[in-house]
Amino acid sequence: MCGRFVRAVSLEDIADEFGVDTPSFDLSPSYNIAPSQDIAVIVNGGKKSLALCKWGLIPSWAKDPKIGYKMINARAETVAEKPSFRSSFKKHRILIPATGFYEWKKEGRFKVPFHISLKSGKPFGFAGLLSLWTSPEMKQICTCTIITTSANDLLLDIHDRMPVIIQKTDEEKWLNSTEQDKDALLGMLTPYPSDEMDYCTVSSSVNSPTHNSPDCIKPL
C-alpha cells in the first residue's frame, strides 16, 4: 500500500518538471503527507494543470464521506472493474507528484520506516484517480486515490506492494481521458524498475503525520 509520501520540492518545481503552468494556489514542500490532507494533483481537462484534491477517494454515489478513509489506495489488479474506481479509471486519471514515499517493514515487535525515492532525485508521478463528490450541502469536493501494484525486486523485502509510478513516456497517455484502451492503460500499472530506485532507513518520527520536516527523509 501507500499510506504516506513526500513532495520535497515547490509547486514551481513540479510545474517545470511536468510542463504545466504554476498554479494560483500554493502548497509548501511536505515531508510526511498523510491521507485526508489536500494534495497537489495533475489533471487534464483539455490542458494539463495542477489542482488541489483531498487524498481518500469518495465515489460520486457514496452517501457517507467517511468511505474516503478506506479509499486511499486502489489495486491495479482490480481498478478497472471495482465499482468504487472503474468510472474514475475510465474518465478521471491523474498524476500525483511526489519525490518519495514511505513503507514500513516489520522486524520483531517493531515496524521500521523506509524512505523510498528515485536514484535521480527527480520528482515523479504516482498513478492516481480522481472523483468529484457532492455533499448534502451541495458542496463539490475533489477526492483522489493512489494506485498500487506488486512490489519490485528491490522493495519486496520491505513490503509486497508499492505505489505505481507512471513512466515519463506514458504520462500524456495516462492523463488523456479519450484514451480508452483498457489493456494499454493497465499495462502502465506495473512495478517501477528496481535499478532506478533507492531506499534508506529513516527515523520512527515519521510514524506521526504531525512530524513534517526535512528530518523525515534524513537517512539514519
N, C-alpha and C positions, 0 to 999 in steps of 0.2 A: 504494500500500500504506500501511499504518500500522504503523511499527516502533517508535515512541516517542510517549508522550503525557504530559500534565501534569494533576495534580489539586492545584491550588494552594490548596485550602480544606480545612477539617477535615471529619471524618465527620459531626459535628454539623450543619455547614452543608449537607452533602449530604442528610442525613436531613430537614432542613427543606425543602429545595428539592424533593425527590421525595416528600414525605409519607410517610416511613417512620419507624419507631422508631429511636432511637440504638442502635447495636449494642453488644454486650458486649465486642467486641474493639476495638482501637484501631490506626489507621494514621496516621502523621503526614502532613501535606501533602508531596507528592513532585513534583519538577520535571523528572524525567527517568526516567519509568517505562519499563522495558525488558522484553522477552519473558523468560519463565521466572520472573518475580517474582510474588509473591502480590499480588493487586489486589482492591479492593472492587467488588462487583457487586450489582445489584439483581435479586432473583428474586421469583417469585410462586408460593408454594406454598399458595395459598388466601388468603394475606395477603402483601402486599409486605414485603420485608425486605432488609437488607444482609447479604452473605455474603463470605467470603474465597475466592478462586479463583486458581489458577495460570494465568498467561497463556501459552497454547500448547495448543490442544485435542488431547487424546488420545482418539480414538474408543473406545467401550467394548469393541470387538472387537480392538483393537490388542494385539500381543504385545510390542512394544518401545516404551517411553515416549518414546524419542528422537524419535519421529514428531511429537511436540508442537512441536519446534523449527521444523518446516516448516508448522505449522498455526496461526500467529499471526493470519492473515487468511483470510477466506472471501469469494469473489467473489459479489456479489449476483446476477450473471447465471446462476450455476450452483449456488447454495447449496441450492436445493430438490431438486436431482437428484443431486448428487455424494454417493457413499456415505459419505464421511467426515463429512458435515454434515447430510444430509437428515433423519435421525432427530431430531437436536437442533433443526432448523428446525421440525419438527412439534410437539415436546413441550417443548423447553427453551430458549426465547428469553429473553434477559436484556438489561438495560441496563448499560452500563459507564460510570459517572460520570467526567467529565473537565471540565477548564476550557480545555484547548488540546491541540494536538498539533504534532509537528514533521514537516517534509518537507525534503528536500534537492534543490537544483537544480544540475545540472551546468553549470559555467562554465569552459570550457577544461579544464585538468588538475585542477580543484578542484570540490568539492561544497559549495555554500553552504547553511547551515541556516536555515530559517524557522520561526518560531513562529506558529501559526495559531489563532485564537480567535473567539468571537462578539463583535460590537461592544458588546453589552450587558454583557460581562464575566461573565455568569452561567454557572454550571455547566450541562452538557448531558449527554445520554446517548447513547453510541455504541450502535448495534445490535450485539448480541452473541449468541453461542450457548454453551451450557454442556454439558459431558459429564462424567459420573462414571465414572472408570476405576478398576478394582480391580487392585492389584499382585499379583504372585505370592505375596507375604506376606499377602494378603487385606486390605491397607490401601486404603481408598477415597480417591481423590484427585479434587478438583473442578478441572476444567480448562476453559478458555474461549478463544474467538476473537473477533476484531472483523471485522464485515462491511465490505467496501469496495465502492465504485461508481465510475463515471467522475467525473472532476473537474468542478466547476462552472467557469463562465467566469472567475471571479476567480483560481482556483488552477491553471488549465490551463497557464499559463506556467511554473509550478513543477514540476508532475507531472501525469500523465494519470489518476491515481487519487486517491481521497480516502476516508476512513472515512465510513460512513453515520451521520449524526446524526438520531435519531428526533425528529420534531416533537412538541411537548408534547401536542398534541391526539391523537396516536397512541400515546402511551406505554402507556396502560392496555390497549389492544387488542393491542399488540405483546407485552406480558407475559402476556396471558391465554392459557393453554395450551389452553383449549377453543376458541379461535379457529382454525379450520382452513381458512378461505378463502384458498387459496394466492395467488390473484390479488390479493386485498386486502392480504395481507402483503407480497408482492413490490412492490406499489405504494408501500409505505412506504420502500423501499430506493432512494431517489433522491438526487441531489446536493442538498445544503443550499443555500438561496438565497444567491447571491453578495452581495446588498446587506445581508445580516445578518452578514457575516463580515469579518474583517480579518486582516492578517498583517504581520510585520516580520522583518527580518534579525536573527539573534542570533549569539552567539559560537560559534566552532567547538569550544569546550569541551564542548558538548552531544554531540559525537561519541562521547565516552566516557560510558557509563552510570554510572561511578563519580563523575562530577561531578553533584551533585544539590543545587542551592541556588537561591534566587530569582534569582541572576545568570543562570541559564539562559534565562529569559524576558525579560531586560532588552534592549530594542532597542539595536542598535548605532548 
